Amino acid sequence: MHALYRVNVIRQIEQAALQQVPAGTLMQRAGLATANAALALLTVAPSDASILVLAGPGNNGGDALEAAARLAEAGASVRVRLCADPERLPADARLALLRARQTSVVFIEDVPLRHWSLVIDGLFGIGLARAIDGAVADLIRTINRLGLAVLAIDVPSGLDADHGNLVGEAVMRASHTITFIGDKPGLHTLAGREHAGTVLVDTLGIDAALYPSSAMELSGPALFGSAIRARSHDSHKGSYGDVMVIGGADGMTGATILAARSALHAGAGKVHATFLGAVPAYDALHPELMCRSASGVDFGKAVLVTGPGLGTSAAAAALLHSVLHSRRPLVLDADALNLMAVDPALQQQVALHRASVLLTPHPLEAARLLGRSVEHVQANRAAAAAALATRLQAVVILKGSGSIIARPDGHMAINPSGNPALASGGTGDVLAGLCGALLAQGWPAWETATGATWLHGHAADVLVRDGHGPVGLTASELTLQIRREINHLKPVHA
């Protein structure tokens, strides 16, 4: 498990570790780890490298000064901009400053606007509580404009390590972040993915016994690999379950078709597309889909994916009531969530539902369900997802950059895959259909949510890597790539 720790827990671990090692040890280890990471990122020999180190007023700055000394000893040309009063540095940071001054490191007052092999951001760490302003803010904006390779220490300066929010307008945009003691959730959600870049984790050699259990982890195949099963030769369409996608109000049939096609390509044995409005005779692209009217439909033994293209009419609300009275596994998306937001009775039905329930809200849908603003949801995405999971007794996927997956017992995961190619119409319908297909094939709800979210994002990552985005990638293309990625999955045994 790749655990994620909030800042208060990181501080507890750090304080316990400081009781076990001599003074300055953790900072020296952090400096060495930063220097090694920097050397690995260089595209030239250390002797040909010019490295700019930005050091701030706290222990983050001390880590940067330790790294500067190590890099100078490795032969690099190192320039340090110390954005702090040397006399007011913490004790360990003052010792790091002394060591740096005993090497070939050059301290500068003005940063030349030229190409640097690497910039190391040691300005502010996890303790930042206010917006960065003045000359330091101008320096951050200048570095960002230059588009240089930046290695941030612990967290990019100006980024909230818990929630991924920006603490003000001046925030370093790093290509890489080396974070210490444990990984932080804010590096992987909301603005964190944009500003942290590739995240490296170094525990600084801290005793594993000092780490408490974590209620949050970074998602990936290890979380859902146990649900993967090889297909038997002695199997048939009934072996892989039925999915019924319920939506299709007049003018919105596309969402229903996209979700149904996604379920089909993700391996469901049979897929029904159910329409509240006019029913197409068949899907010309995929006649394997069974198109039918929602009027008097028998839910049978299917997983019910409800909401894509459903609308919010009285007829849609009545149909959702019928769905919730079934005892079938549910995926609730789009207009199903909007209908729930204005009807507490529907929410109560969801909470009391006797089979698995997955919800896939985007931030606006989550805000409506919680009766709060989108800004409130985005300010603490994990808390919003957890609140919905507890209230509705469901597994919740709060979509967005670094989607948050939460379950009713309080455990959460952050999904690291995906990119801006997913910011187009229909991709959410594809995710809903994918969730339905995995449930139909016997995946538990938690493994379905983590697996579907990771596959959805990973498929987009592969398509962009291969030149098919991010601009103009369609939901239909995504569905086909998800099928390829599912067929590449291998079981992971616990």
QUIWOKA-V518603 format. One record per residue. N is the residue number from 1. PHI is phi in whole degrees, -180 to 180 (* if undefined). PSI is psi as a letter, one per 30 degrees, with the letter a starting at -180 (NA if undefined). Layout:
N:PHI:PSI  N:PHI:PSI
//
This chain:
1:*:k  2:-96:j  3:-74:l  4:-119:k  5:-126:k  6:-73:l  7:-59:e  8:-62:e  9:-74:e  10:-57:e  11:-65:e  12:-64:e  13:-64:e  14:-62:e  15:-64:e  16:-66:e  17:-67:e  18:-64:f  19:-77:f  20:-105:f  21:-129:l  22:-62:l  23:-55:k  24:85:f  25:-63:e  26:-64:e  27:-66:e  28:-64:e  29:-65:e  30:-66:e  31:-63:e  32:-64:e  33:-62:e  34:-65:e  35:-62:e  36:-64:e  37:-64:e  38:-63:e  39:-62:e  40:-68:f  41:-86:f  42:-65:k  43:-100:g  44:-131:l  45:-64:k  46:-51:e  47:-67:f  48:-102:g  49:-92:k  50:-117:j  51:-118:k  52:-103:k  53:-112:k  54:-105:j  55:-117:k  56:-99:a  57:-86:f  58:-115:a  59:-67:f  60:-60:e  61:-66:e  62:-62:e  63:-58:e  64:-65:e  65:-68:e  66:-61:e  67:-64:e  68:-59:e  69:-61:e  70:-63:e  71:-68:e  72:-63:e  73:-64:f  74:-82:f  75:103:g  76:-79:l  77:-86:j  78:-117:k  79:-117:k  80:-116:k  81:-105:j  82:-88:j  83:-98:h  84:-166:l  85:-81:j  86:-55:e  87:-74:f  88:-107:g  89:-68:l  90:-59:l  91:-55:e  92:-64:e  93:-67:e  94:-64:e  95:-65:e  96:-64:e  97:-62:e  98:-61:e  99:-64:e  100:-64:e  101:-70:f  102:-88:g  103:-111:a  104:-83:g  105:-57:k  106:-109:k  107:-93:k  108:-125:l  109:-100:e  110:-119:k  111:-92:j  112:-62:k  113:-85:i  114:-145:l  115:-75:k  116:-115:k  117:-61:e  118:-163:k  119:-112:k  120:-108:k  121:-96:j  122:-122:h  123:-78:e  124:-138:k  125:-110:b  126:-75:f  127:-90:f  128:-65:k  129:-122:f  130:-139:l  131:-65:k  132:-78:k  133:-137:a  134:67:b  135:-65:e  136:-67:e  137:-62:e  138:-63:e  139:-64:e  140:-62:e  141:-62:e  142:-64:e  143:-60:e  144:-62:e  145:-65:e  146:-71:f  147:66:h  148:-86:l  149:-69:k  150:-128:k  151:-105:j  152:-88:k  153:-95:j  154:73:e  155:-158:k  156:-57:k  157:-58:k  158:98:g  159:-103:k  160:-74:j  161:-72:f  162:-85:e  163:-117:f  164:80:g  165:-82:l  166:-89:k  167:-91:i  168:98:a  169:-96:f  170:-95:j  171:-134:k  172:-66:k  173:-104:j  174:-95:k  175:-85:f  176:-144:k  177:-131:k  178:-105:j  179:-111:k  180:-110:l  181:74:e  182:-158:l  183:-75:l  184:-116:k  185:-62:e  186:-65:f  187:-77:f  188:-123:g  189:-139:l  190:55:b  191:-76:f  192:-59:e  193:-67:e  194:-72:e  195:-100:f  196:-89:f  197:65:b  198:-75:k  199:-103:k  200:-109:k  201:-120:k  202:-130:k  203:-81:f  204:60:g  205:70:g  206:-72:k  207:-56:k  208:-61:f  209:-66:f  210:-83:f  211:-92:k  212:-77:l  213:-66:k  214:-114:k  215:-91:g  216:-139:k  217:-143:l  218:-87:k  219:-76:l  220:167:l  221:-55:f  222:-62:f  223:-78:f  224:-124:f  225:-61:f  226:-68:f  227:-87:f  228:-77:k  229:-129:k  230:-67:k  231:-82:k  232:-80:k  233:-60:e  234:-92:h  235:-133:l  236:-149:l  237:-60:f  238:-70:f  239:-73:f  240:-118:g  241:80:l  242:-109:k  243:-123:k  244:-119:j  245:-95:k  246:-115:j  247:-175:b  248:68:h  249:-66:l  250:-55:k  251:86:f  252:-131:g  253:-70:f  254:-60:e  255:-62:e  256:-65:e  257:-64:e  258:-61:e  259:-65:e  260:-68:e  261:-63:e  262:-62:e  263:-63:e  264:-64:e  265:-73:f  266:-89:g  267:107:g  268:-64:k  269:-69:e  270:-137:k  271:-130:k  272:-110:k  273:-106:j  274:-113:k  275:-119:k  276:-74:e  277:-98:b  278:-61:k  279:-101:j  280:-65:k  281:-59:e  282:-168:l  283:-90:j  284:-62:e  285:-79:e  286:-134:i  287:-66:f  288:-66:f  289:-70:k  290:-100:j  291:-96:k  292:-151:l  293:-81:k  294:-76:f  295:-67:j  296:66:g  297:-67:k  298:-94:j  299:-71:f  300:55:b  301:-113:g  302:-83:l  303:-78:k  304:-103:j  305:-94:j  306:-121:k  307:132:e  308:-62:j  309:72:g  310:-74:e  311:80:l  312:-126:g  313:-74:l  314:-61:e  315:-65:e  316:-65:e  317:-63:e  318:-64:e  319:-65:e  320:-65:e  321:-57:e  322:-64:e  323:-60:e  324:-72:f  325:-81:f  326:-72:l  327:-113:g  328:-94:l  329:-60:k  330:-125:k  331:-120:j  332:-110:k  333:-139:l  334:51:c  335:-68:f  336:-61:e  337:-71:e  338:-66:e  339:-67:e  340:-62:e  341:-63:f  342:-105:g  343:-139:j  344:-57:f  345:-64:e  346:-65:e  347:-63:e  348:-64:e  349:-61:e  350:-63:e  351:-63:f  352:-98:g  353:-61:k  354:-91:f  355:-123:l  356:-61:k  357:-131:k  358:-117:k  359:-115:k  360:-127:i  361:-79:k  362:-88:l  363:-56:e  364:-67:e  365:-64:e  366:-63:e  367:-62:e  368:-63:e  369:-64:e  370:-88:f  371:69:h  372:-125:a  373:-87:l  374:-61:e  375:-61:e  376:-64:e  377:-62:e  378:-71:f  379:-67:f  380:-151:i  381:-63:e  382:-63:e  383:-64:e  384:-65:e  385:-63:e  386:-65:e  387:-63:e  388:-66:e  389:-62:e  390:-71:e  391:-63:e  392:-100:g  393:50:h  394:-139:l  395:-85:k  396:-117:k  397:-109:j  398:-86:j  399:-73:l  400:141:a  401:-66:j  402:73:i  403:-56:k  404:-100:k  405:-109:k  406:-130:k  407:-122:l  408:-61:f  409:-80:g  410:97:f  411:-77:k  412:-139:l  413:-138:l  414:-112:k  415:-86:k  416:-93:f  417:-95:l  418:107:l  419:-161:l  420:-64:f  421:-60:f  422:-78:f  423:-84:i  424:-151:l  425:-62:k  426:99:f  427:-68:e  428:-67:e  429:-63:e  430:-63:e  431:-63:e  432:-61:e  433:-64:e  434:-63:e  435:-59:e  436:-61:e  437:-66:e  438:-69:e  439:-60:e  440:-63:f  441:-87:g  442:94:g  443:-71:k  444:-63:l  445:-61:e  446:-66:e  447:-65:e  448:-62:e  449:-66:e  450:-69:e  451:-68:e  452:-64:e  453:-66:e  454:-66:e  455:-61:e  456:-57:e  457:-71:e  458:-64:e  459:-60:e  460:-65:e  461:-62:e  462:-66:e  463:-63:e  464:-67:e  465:-57:e  466:-90:g  467:92:g  468:-103:g  469:171:a  470:-80:f  471:-74:k  472:86:g  473:-68:k  474:-103:l  475:-61:e  476:-65:e  477:-63:e  478:-61:e  479:-58:e  480:-68:e  481:-71:e  482:-59:e  483:-58:e  484:-62:e  485:-68:e  486:-61:e  487:-74:f  488:-91:f  489:-67:k  490:-121:k  491:-60:k  492:-117:j  493:-89:k  494:-67:NA
//
